[in-house]
Structure formats: C-alpha cells, structure tokens
Amino acid sequence: MSCVEVREHLPEYSMGVLPEHEIAAVERHLAWCAGCRKEAAEFGSAAATFAFALEPAAVPRGLADRVVARVRQVAGTSGTARRTRATAALAVAAMVTVAALGWGAAMAGRAEKFADQAALAEARRAAALQQFDRVLNEIKQLVPSVTLSQDETHLGRLAPTAGRAGGGAVLQLVSPTLLDFAIVLVNGLPRGDVAAMPYRVTLENAAGDVLKVGRISELDANGGADVYRQYEEQDLSGYTKVLVRDASGDVVLSGTVDQSG
Amino acid sequence: MSSRIGGPLVAREEQKLVEGLLAGNEDAVRALYARFARPIFTLGLRLLGSAEAAEELTQDVFLTAWRKAARFDPSRGRLSTWLMTIAHNLAVDRLRRETGVTRPHLVLMDELPEIPSSDEEEPLMERDAAMHAIESLSDAEKRLLARVYFGGLTAREISEADGVPLGTVKTRLRTALIKVRRANQDKERP
C-alpha cells in the first residue's frame, strides 16, 4: 500500500472498523512509515475523544480493589520479600529503558527475510544489542537503591532459523542476592501468520532441562513483543540457550546468552 | 504516587504512572484507576451493553495496559488516548469474537442503565476537553463519527445506506477527525 492508500484507510483504522484484511496491510505500512504512523496516532487520539465525551456512568463499588488485586497478582508484587521487590524494580527499569531507547524501531527483524539485506540486519541487531547494553548502565541510575553488579547481567541475541524471519535479544539477571529473571524481546515475526501463535519462549541448559519464559500471543505493528519472567526458586546459571517456538513447536528464533562475562 | 487533580497529566507524570503500573505499585494503579476507570467503564457499557461486561472490560484494560506498559511512549501520544484505544480495541475484539463476524455489531444505547454508587472516582478532566472538541463538529459530522465509533459501521456501509458515494463518506470522516484533532491540539501540553 502507498501512503495515499493508507491515509485513505486511517480514519476507519483509527476507529476500529477497518476490515481485517485491510488492517494487516495498513499495519505493515505503519511499521516502517513514520509519517503515516504519526497521522494514525493523531486520528487515534481524535477517536478516543468520543469515548471521553460520553455521559459518565457510575462505576460499581469495589471495582477499584478488584482491578488493583488483579494487576498486582500478574505483576508478581503480592509478596513482600525485599528481594522480590528489588528484582521487580530492576526489571521495570530495564523494560522502561528499553522502551525509551526505541528498541522496537532498532531491531529491524523484517530485513532478515531478504538474503541481500542479511548483512544490514546483522548490523542493526548488533546496534540494538549495544542499546540493550546501555540499559544496564541506566538501571543503576533508575534504581539506585539496588546494587547491581555488571557480572550478574548477561545478554544474548536471537536469530531466525532457516526460512524464518525476525530477531530478538535476551537480558538475564543471574544473581546470588536477587531473584533471577529473563527478559526476551522479539521483533519482525510475521503478524499475518495467526496459526503460528502463540509463540513459546524457553531457556535450556546443557543437560536439556527447560524453563519457561513466557508465551507470545500478540504482536505489535513491528511484529514485536516482549516476555518477562522472574524465577522465585530457580537459578538461571547454565540456562544459556534461548528458543522461540511457534504453535506447532517449530523453532523460529534461537540464540545463546553469554553468561561468562 | 501523586498526580495533580484538576489538570491534565504532564508527560513525566504519565511516564511515572505507567512505570508504577508495570511494577504493580498499588498507588500507581489506584491513581490510574481514579482517572480513567470511569470513562473506560462507560465506554464498555455503551459498546457491550451490560454492567457485567463493562466491568470485565475495565479489568482487562488495566491488565492489557500492564502487559504493554514497557512500550508506552509519552512522546507519541497521551496516556488517556493510549488507554481508551486499548479499551475500544478490546471491546471491538470481544464483539467480533462473540458475534463471529468480521465487523462488530456495536450496541448503541439511548439510555445507560443505573449502576449502584461508585467509589474512588475523580472528576473526569478529559471530558471537558472532549466536549470542546466535539463542539467543533457539525451535527452531521457528530452523527457520522458516532455511527462509526459507536455503531461499528464502515464507510462502505454508510455509503450504501445513505446513497452517498464512498469517496464522499471517507472524505467527510477524515475531515471530521481532522477537526477533532485540531481541537485536541489546541488543548495539548506545550
């Protein structure tokens, strides 16, 4: 789709009534076109105005407590262990920083499906990995109350298997004092391949033991997503192999975390 | 987690609230709830047609916001827009699933049912700005946008129903949204 065609569809896209087959085409365009993405965001804001203009209804009593309880449950903050809170704070800092660094835009996984752009994709993945490295430095500023050794954080990157598209990166915390966690970010997975979802992300060690990181059941406009898991009792030492499998169990992305440094 | 009452959140406050949400910070979740639960619930009631469905939607919106929080970028849009877009998309997705059609059959209610009294609600600051923006539209434009946003009609369906060329309907939709966008920009933070 050209910009002219996409912009013709943006009003309906922004108001949630564009037919499915056209949504996919529009989102493929928005993934790389900043101008149309800006207009889509502005129309989205205009559309949301209608929701705010409704005569407000009274919210049921007690809903606030139910919302808070559910968010705290999924966020894993129902416990009071200091270690847990510290780890969560670190992960939050990492993910917020990742977002601020424009991680999604940097990944460029889409390029990998073109053989002649493989070198470009590789260079961009390397750049993205460097950005991830900056996360580690910024964590210390964002969460000054937590002492984090550079030796406790490890990076890895994900590459597509033969015939697959996409890429990704992994950040692990392997710490003797904090709960270990893994953050896996992917990008460039095919949005149109609904049958491939959900993707499952796992860690493996040399003995073949497998740990779940999470499931990906939704991709953003860049074919990207992130999963995070904090391990209450599991030491991630040795779990250096990272695999992303599609719904049929085929590995689509794989990589290794360097825990040596 | 503090946020000023009586004025829009600035980008830094929005970012802090979202960071708090991501961390499961109770104060942050309650602050977001106090500001946005009511319009989210109202939208759910309007689109889904029952208080039960609206409550489920409200909970789902906050959970989805938590899952997507790391990707929220205040430089690309307001927190209010982000949350209401999540709410509208979830409501439309739910209607699509339940009706099994490619476009939603949204419920357009003339009167909203009475719900028992609420708790922890703050005045809806965004509503004044929204009403101001809506006032910039002609009655025909208001009806057109309502048929799309609340009625779930596509431009083609409106074209066929009204006997108006498709291109004309699309142009009118675009023009109306641009008017709202301009009115919103007048109220935007510097």
Chai-1 contact restraints between the chains, C-beta under 6 A:
chainA,res_idxA,chainB,res_idxB,connection_type,confidence,min_distance_angstrom,max_distance_angstrom,comment,restraint_id
A,P11,B,L173,contact,1.0,0.0,6.0,A-B,restraint_1
A,P11,B,R174,contact,1.0,0.0,6.0,A-B,restraint_2
A,P11,B,L177,contact,1.0,0.0,6.0,A-B,restraint_3
A,E12,B,A155,contact,1.0,0.0,6.0,A-B,restraint_4
A,M15,B,V148,contact,1.0,0.0,6.0,A-B,restraint_5
A,M15,B,Y149,contact,1.0,0.0,6.0,A-B,restraint_6
A,G16,B,H88,contact,1.0,0.0,6.0,A-B,restraint_7
A,G16,B,V92,contact,1.0,0.0,6.0,A-B,restraint_8
A,V17,B,V148,contact,1.0,0.0,6.0,A-B,restraint_9
A,V17,B,G152,contact,1.0,0.0,6.0,A-B,restraint_10
A,V17,B,T154,contact,1.0,0.0,6.0,A-B,restraint_11
A,P19,B,T102,contact,1.0,0.0,6.0,A-B,restraint_12
A,E20,B,T102,contact,1.0,0.0,6.0,A-B,restraint_13
A,A41,B,R76,contact,1.0,0.0,6.0,A-B,restraint_14
A,A41,B,G77,contact,1.0,0.0,6.0,A-B,restraint_15
A,E42,B,R181,contact,1.0,0.0,6.0,A-B,restraint_16
A,F43,B,L177,contact,1.0,0.0,6.0,A-B,restraint_17
A,G44,B,T85,contact,1.0,0.0,6.0,A-B,restraint_18
A,S45,B,T81,contact,1.0,0.0,6.0,A-B,restraint_19
A,S45,B,N184,contact,1.0,0.0,6.0,A-B,restraint_20
A,A46,B,L177,contact,1.0,0.0,6.0,A-B,restraint_21
A,A46,B,V180,contact,1.0,0.0,6.0,A-B,restraint_22
A,A46,B,R181,contact,1.0,0.0,6.0,A-B,restraint_23
A,A48,B,T81,contact,1.0,0.0,6.0,A-B,restraint_24
A,A48,B,M84,contact,1.0,0.0,6.0,A-B,restraint_25
A,A48,B,T85,contact,1.0,0.0,6.0,A-B,restraint_26
A,T49,B,A130,contact,1.0,0.0,6.0,A-B,restraint_27
A,T49,B,A133,contact,1.0,0.0,6.0,A-B,restraint_28
A,T49,B,V180,contact,1.0,0.0,6.0,A-B,restraint_29
A,F50,B,Y149,contact,1.0,0.0,6.0,A-B,restraint_30
A,A51,B,P39,contact,1.0,0.0,6.0,A-B,restraint_31
A,A51,B,L43,contact,1.0,0.0,6.0,A-B,restraint_32
A,A51,B,M84,contact,1.0,0.0,6.0,A-B,restraint_33
A,F52,B,P39,contact,1.0,0.0,6.0,A-B,restraint_34
A,F52,B,E126,contact,1.0,0.0,6.0,A-B,restraint_35
A,F52,B,R127,contact,1.0,0.0,6.0,A-B,restraint_36
A,F52,B,A130,contact,1.0,0.0,6.0,A-B,restraint_37
A,A53,B,A130,contact,1.0,0.0,6.0,A-B,restraint_38
A,A53,B,M131,contact,1.0,0.0,6.0,A-B,restraint_39
A,A53,B,I134,contact,1.0,0.0,6.0,A-B,restraint_40
A,L54,B,T42,contact,1.0,0.0,6.0,A-B,restraint_41
A,L54,B,R46,contact,1.0,0.0,6.0,A-B,restraint_42
A,P56,B,R38,contact,1.0,0.0,6.0,A-B,restraint_43
A,P56,B,T42,contact,1.0,0.0,6.0,A-B,restraint_44
A,P56,B,L124,contact,1.0,0.0,6.0,A-B,restraint_45
A,A57,B,T42,contact,1.0,0.0,6.0,A-B,restraint_46
A,A57,B,L45,contact,1.0,0.0,6.0,A-B,restraint_47
A,A57,B,L112,contact,1.0,0.0,6.0,A-B,restraint_48
A,A57,B,I115,contact,1.0,0.0,6.0,A-B,restraint_49
A,A58,B,I115,contact,1.0,0.0,6.0,A-B,restraint_50
A,A58,B,S118,contact,1.0,0.0,6.0,A-B,restraint_51
A,V59,B,A37,contact,1.0,0.0,6.0,A-B,restraint_52
A,V59,B,R38,contact,1.0,0.0,6.0,A-B,restraint_53
A,V59,B,F41,contact,1.0,0.0,6.0,A-B,restraint_54
A,V59,B,S118,contact,1.0,0.0,6.0,A-B,restraint_55
A,P60,B,E55,contact,1.0,0.0,6.0,A-B,restraint_56
A,P60,B,I115,contact,1.0,0.0,6.0,A-B,restraint_57
A,R61,B,P116,contact,1.0,0.0,6.0,A-B,restraint_58
A,R61,B,D119,contact,1.0,0.0,6.0,A-B,restraint_59
A,L63,B,E55,contact,1.0,0.0,6.0,A-B,restraint_60
A,A64,B,Y33,contact,1.0,0.0,6.0,A-B,restraint_61
A,A64,B,E120,contact,1.0,0.0,6.0,A-B,restraint_62
A,V67,B,Y33,contact,1.0,0.0,6.0,A-B,restraint_63
A,V67,B,Q59,contact,1.0,0.0,6.0,A-B,restraint_64
A,V67,B,F62,contact,1.0,0.0,6.0,A-B,restraint_65
A,V68,B,E26,contact,1.0,0.0,6.0,A-B,restraint_66
A,V68,B,V29,contact,1.0,0.0,6.0,A-B,restraint_67
A,R70,B,Q59,contact,1.0,0.0,6.0,A-B,restraint_68
A,V71,B,G24,contact,1.0,0.0,6.0,A-B,restraint_69
A,V71,B,V29,contact,1.0,0.0,6.0,A-B,restraint_70
A,V71,B,F62,contact,1.0,0.0,6.0,A-B,restraint_71
A,V71,B,W66,contact,1.0,0.0,6.0,A-B,restraint_72
A,R72,B,G24,contact,1.0,0.0,6.0,A-B,restraint_73
A,A75,B,G24,contact,1.0,0.0,6.0,A-B,restraint_74
A,T77,B,G24,contact,1.0,0.0,6.0,A-B,restraint_75
A,A88,B,A23,contact,1.0,0.0,6.0,A-B,restraint_76
A,V92,B,L22,contact,1.0,0.0,6.0,A-B,restraint_77
A,V92,B,A23,contact,1.0,0.0,6.0,A-B,restraint_78
A,M95,B,A70,contact,1.0,0.0,6.0,A-B,restraint_79
A,V96,B,E19,contact,1.0,0.0,6.0,A-B,restraint_80
A,A99,B,A70,contact,1.0,0.0,6.0,A-B,restraint_81
A,A99,B,R71,contact,1.0,0.0,6.0,A-B,restraint_82
